[in-house]
Amino acid sequence: MAFVASGMVIVAIAISMKVAALILAHNFIYPIFIFGDLIRGLELIDLINLLVFAVLGMGFGLATGLLPSSAGRKISAAFLVVLVPVIVAVPQVVKYDLWVSDIIKDDNLSRPQATVLANAFLENKLVMLGYLASISTRVNFQ
């Protein structure tokens, strides 16, 4: 039980680090003329993944000590196999939400209207809706 609790805390810290970095970059770095566009285009803010996965690996390595030694590695690996895709997917949801928030602010729309507009754009260009469509980064929008 202690392993599960510590694992949940570690994952919460990892997700919080990624979300905080994305929000800070969106609000303070990306608006900088030319430099912000360069950072956004190169997706340099995703270098925070190095720190996030270092914390995740170290945390689960330490938490494995709470498990019986015979099954510790297997249980820890099973948790990581399940949790790593979740941690990787969360920033895409946050990026989509920040994009919809920008639409709300720029066009003075309500959240449902902005979501419909964003989804219509994504469906038109990618034939996908929502944050799953925002994962596609190499799209020709001409």
Buried (B, 14 or more C-beta within 10 A) or exposed (E): EEBEEBBEEBBEBBBEBBBEBBEEBBEEBBEEEEEBEEBBEEEEBBEBBEEBBEBBBEBBEEBBEBBEEEEBEEBBEEBBEEBBEEBBEBBBBBBBBBBBEEBBEEEEBEEEEBBEBBBEBBEEBBEBBBBBBBBEEEEEEE
